[in-house]
Amino acid sequence: MDNKHVAYLINSTPKYYYILELHLVLLRRYAPNLKWSVFLATEEPEHPVCKLLEENYNVKLLVLEKENSSFLSSRKRALELLPKDIYYVLPMQEDFLLERYIDEKAIKDSIDMLENDYNLVCVRYMPCPGPNEMNKSYGNWLEITKEYDSYGFTFQATLWKTNFCFDWYDIITEKVKTYNNIDRKKLEVDINIAENRDGQELFYILFKNRKQIGWKRSHKFSNAVYLSPWPYRPTAIIKKVLQPFAKELAIREGVKIDSQYLQ
């Protein structure tokens, strides 16, 4: 699975750096044949964890300026900083920890679909939420439409055409500027404008003449997430608390995590 035009992109901040090595260890374990370049968008490139990832895991650092360090603007800026020959990008949050082997065939198929369909914006790997069964089927994939799906955009694992991903973050960051009476962090993180009603409406307007598809959810139970191309459980950190399963993964993999996060 070697494609020089695909980037695996992690955005992170210092308070969550502690989970990054575990993320990379699990990526190596469960995606051993994946040869995409891995990038980390970071505010502190000289931080010991960032240097560790750069030296031991061949992670390429994208340095974020202070004015581009907010939750959404950092994602837009990271896309700008990617090499120009990165045509596809898989943006990942640091606490999306692989727990099963990736579905290499499905991932190869998704790249083929993006390459062969000009109007295809992105391919959602994680069926959480999954597309509505009423949508048009493409084998194991379903189209995601405004008619049936509340979520057009989600932060869950999705492979994008880089230019469309940038267009999305460009318009959502501009939308944030129109809210003068709400703190930016609260709007972007707590209220989660990108995934709430305002963000979804904006997403469907932006891509009204385009198409997005997602992996069919196998069943309604929570473990359906493991029957997907990128099997992880969303998410490993909830309200700043590292979940028990992530602690167990760290112990199993021999990754040291500061004791303050293991309480």
ROVOVO-685214 format. One record per residue (C-alpha): residue in three letters; residue number from 1; z, x, y. Coordinates in steps of 0.2 Angstrom, whole numbers. Example, Ala and Ser with C-alpha at 12.3 -4.5 7.8 and 13.67 -1.06 7.14 Angstrom:
<pts>
r, k, c3, c1, c2
ALA, 1, 39, 62, -22;
SER, 2, 36, 68, -5;
</pts>
This chain:
<pts>
r, k, c3, c1, c2
MET, 1, 0, 0, 0;
ASP, 2, -6, 13, 13;
ASN, 3, -13, 5, 29;
LYS, 4, -12, 16, 44;
HIS, 5, -15, 1, 55;
VAL, 6, 1, -8, 50;
ALA, 7, 18, -5, 58;
TYR, 8, 35, -9, 52;
LEU, 9, 45, -12, 68;
ILE, 10, 64, -13, 70;
ASN, 11, 72, -17, 86;
SER, 12, 90, -12, 87;
THR, 13, 104, -9, 99;
PRO, 14, 119, 3, 97;
LYS, 15, 131, -10, 92;
TYR, 16, 121, -13, 76;
TYR, 17, 115, 5, 72;
TYR, 18, 128, 5, 59;
ILE, 19, 117, -5, 47;
LEU, 20, 101, 4, 50;
GLU, 21, 103, 17, 36;
LEU, 22, 106, 4, 23;
HIS, 23, 91, -6, 29;
LEU, 24, 80, 9, 26;
VAL, 25, 88, 14, 10;
LEU, 26, 84, -4, 3;
LEU, 27, 67, -3, 10;
ARG, 28, 63, 13, 0;
ARG, 29, 71, 5, -15;
TYR, 30, 62, -12, -15;
ALA, 31, 46, -7, -7;
PRO, 32, 43, 10, -14;
ASN, 33, 24, 10, -12;
LEU, 34, 24, 4, 6;
LYS, 35, 16, 18, 16;
TRP, 36, 16, 9, 33;
SER, 37, 23, 19, 48;
VAL, 38, 41, 14, 52;
PHE, 39, 46, 12, 70;
LEU, 40, 63, 10, 78;
ALA, 41, 64, 4, 96;
THR, 42, 80, 11, 104;
GLU, 43, 89, 13, 120;
GLU, 44, 98, 29, 114;
PRO, 45, 85, 40, 105;
GLU, 46, 98, 54, 104;
HIS, 47, 111, 44, 95;
PRO, 48, 116, 52, 79;
VAL, 49, 110, 37, 69;
CYS, 50, 93, 38, 77;
LYS, 51, 91, 56, 74;
LEU, 52, 97, 53, 56;
LEU, 53, 83, 40, 53;
GLU, 54, 70, 51, 62;
GLU, 55, 74, 67, 51;
ASN, 56, 79, 59, 34;
TYR, 57, 68, 43, 34;
ASN, 58, 53, 48, 44;
VAL, 59, 56, 34, 57;
LYS, 60, 47, 36, 73;
LEU, 61, 57, 32, 89;
LEU, 62, 50, 21, 103;
VAL, 63, 61, 24, 118;
LEU, 64, 66, 8, 128;
GLU, 65, 69, 10, 147;
LYS, 66, 85, 2, 153;
GLU, 67, 76, -12, 162;
ASN, 68, 67, -16, 145;
SER, 69, 83, -17, 134;
SER, 70, 86, -36, 134;
PHE, 71, 84, -45, 118;
LEU, 72, 66, -52, 121;
SER, 73, 60, -39, 134;
SER, 74, 64, -25, 122;
ARG, 75, 53, -33, 109;
LYS, 76, 38, -35, 121;
ARG, 77, 40, -17, 127;
ALA, 78, 41, -10, 109;
LEU, 79, 24, -18, 106;
GLU, 80, 17, -9, 121;
LEU, 81, 24, 7, 115;
LEU, 82, 16, 6, 98;
PRO, 83, 0, 17, 95;
LYS, 84, -16, 9, 100;
ASP, 85, -23, 9, 82;
ILE, 86, -8, -2, 76;
TYR, 87, -18, -19, 73;
TYR, 88, -4, -27, 63;
VAL, 89, 15, -27, 65;
LEU, 90, 29, -33, 55;
PRO, 91, 44, -35, 67;
MET, 92, 61, -34, 58;
GLN, 93, 78, -37, 63;
GLU, 94, 90, -23, 57;
ASP, 95, 101, -35, 46;
PHE, 96, 86, -42, 36;
LEU, 97, 91, -32, 20;
LEU, 98, 79, -32, 6;
GLU, 99, 87, -37, -11;
ARG, 100, 72, -39, -22;
TYR, 101, 55, -30, -24;
ILE, 102, 42, -35, -12;
ASP, 103, 27, -45, -18;
GLU, 104, 13, -32, -15;
LYS, 105, -1, -43, -20;
ALA, 106, 4, -57, -8;
ILE, 107, 6, -44, 6;
LYS, 108, -11, -36, 3;
ASP, 109, -18, -54, 3;
SER, 110, -10, -58, 19;
ILE, 111, -18, -42, 27;
ASP, 112, -35, -48, 20;
MET, 113, -32, -65, 28;
LEU, 114, -28, -58, 45;
GLU, 115, -43, -46, 44;
ASN, 116, -55, -60, 39;
ASP, 117, -50, -74, 50;
TYR, 118, -51, -71, 69;
ASN, 119, -41, -86, 73;
LEU, 120, -26, -82, 62;
VAL, 121, -12, -77, 72;
CYS, 122, 2, -72, 60;
VAL, 123, 8, -74, 42;
ARG, 124, 26, -79, 38;
TYR, 125, 33, -71, 23;
MET, 126, 50, -78, 23;
PRO, 127, 51, -97, 19;
CYS, 128, 66, -100, 30;
PRO, 129, 60, -112, 37;
GLY, 130, 46, -115, 26;
PRO, 131, 30, -124, 31;
ASN, 132, 29, -143, 28;
GLU, 133, 20, -147, 12;
MET, 134, 9, -160, 21;
ASN, 135, 0, -145, 29;
LYS, 136, -17, -138, 22;
SER, 137, -14, -126, 8;
TYR, 138, -21, -108, 6;
GLY, 139, -16, -104, -12;
ASN, 140, 3, -99, -11;
TRP, 141, 2, -101, 8;
LEU, 142, 3, -117, 19;
GLU, 143, -4, -119, 37;
ILE, 144, 10, -121, 50;
THR, 145, 6, -135, 62;
LYS, 146, 14, -143, 77;
GLU, 147, 12, -160, 68;
TYR, 148, 23, -156, 54;
ASP, 149, 33, -141, 58;
SER, 150, 47, -139, 70;
TYR, 151, 46, -120, 69;
GLY, 152, 30, -112, 74;
PHE, 153, 39, -96, 79;
THR, 154, 53, -89, 70;
PHE, 155, 61, -71, 70;
GLN, 156, 61, -71, 51;
ALA, 157, 49, -59, 43;
THR, 158, 31, -62, 49;
LEU, 159, 16, -51, 49;
TRP, 160, 7, -53, 66;
LYS, 161, -9, -47, 73;
THR, 162, -2, -35, 86;
ASN, 163, -11, -42, 101;
PHE, 164, -6, -60, 97;
CYS, 165, 12, -54, 95;
PHE, 166, 12, -46, 112;
ASP, 167, 5, -62, 120;
TRP, 168, 19, -72, 113;
TYR, 169, 33, -60, 119;
ASP, 170, 24, -59, 136;
ILE, 171, 24, -78, 139;
ILE, 172, 42, -80, 132;
THR, 173, 49, -67, 143;
GLU, 174, 40, -74, 158;
LYS, 175, 47, -91, 153;
VAL, 176, 65, -83, 154;
LYS, 177, 62, -78, 172;
THR, 178, 60, -97, 177;
TYR, 179, 79, -101, 172;
ASN, 180, 88, -95, 187;
ASN, 181, 105, -103, 183;
ILE, 182, 107, -96, 166;
ASP, 183, 113, -79, 161;
ARG, 184, 99, -70, 153;
LYS, 185, 109, -64, 138;
LYS, 186, 115, -82, 135;
LEU, 187, 98, -89, 137;
GLU, 188, 89, -76, 125;
VAL, 189, 103, -74, 112;
ASP, 190, 116, -88, 112;
ILE, 191, 104, -102, 117;
ASN, 192, 90, -93, 108;
ILE, 193, 76, -99, 119;
ALA, 194, 62, -92, 108;
GLU, 195, 67, -102, 93;
ASN, 196, 73, -118, 102;
ARG, 197, 63, -133, 108;
ASP, 198, 57, -124, 124;
GLY, 199, 51, -109, 114;
GLN, 200, 42, -119, 100;
GLU, 201, 33, -130, 113;
LEU, 202, 27, -114, 122;
PHE, 203, 22, -106, 105;
TYR, 204, 11, -121, 100;
ILE, 205, 3, -122, 118;
LEU, 206, -1, -103, 118;
PHE, 207, -9, -104, 101;
LYS, 208, -16, -122, 101;
ASN, 209, -33, -116, 96;
ARG, 210, -27, -103, 84;
LYS, 211, -19, -104, 66;
GLN, 212, -3, -98, 58;
ILE, 213, 2, -99, 39;
GLY, 214, 17, -96, 29;
TRP, 215, 23, -94, 11;
LYS, 216, 27, -110, 2;
ARG, 217, 45, -113, -1;
SER, 218, 48, -115, -19;
HIS, 219, 63, -127, -19;
LYS, 220, 76, -133, -7;
PHE, 221, 90, -122, -13;
SER, 222, 95, -107, -3;
ASN, 223, 90, -94, -17;
ALA, 224, 72, -100, -13;
VAL, 225, 71, -85, -1;
TYR, 226, 70, -73, -16;
LEU, 227, 54, -81, -22;
SER, 228, 44, -75, -7;
PRO, 229, 34, -59, -2;
TRP, 230, 49, -51, 7;
PRO, 231, 65, -57, -2;
TYR, 232, 80, -55, 8;
ARG, 233, 94, -68, 13;
PRO, 234, 94, -72, 32;
THR, 235, 105, -63, 38;
ALA, 236, 117, -49, 35;
ILE, 237, 126, -50, 51;
ILE, 238, 132, -67, 57;
LYS, 239, 141, -69, 74;
LYS, 240, 144, -50, 74;
VAL, 241, 152, -50, 56;
LEU, 242, 145, -40, 42;
GLN, 243, 143, -52, 27;
PRO, 244, 152, -48, 10;
PHE, 245, 135, -46, 1;
ALA, 246, 129, -33, 14;
LYS, 247, 146, -23, 11;
GLU, 248, 143, -24, -8;
LEU, 249, 125, -17, -5;
ALA, 250, 131, -3, 5;
ILE, 251, 144, 2, -8;
ARG, 252, 131, 1, -22;
GLU, 253, 119, 12, -12;
GLY, 254, 131, 25, -7;
VAL, 255, 128, 21, 12;
LYS, 256, 143, 25, 22;
ILE, 257, 148, 11, 35;
ASP, 258, 162, 13, 48;
SER, 259, 178, 5, 42;
GLN, 260, 179, -6, 57;
TYR, 261, 164, -16, 51;
LEU, 262, 171, -18, 33;
GLN, 263, 186, -28, 38;
</pts>
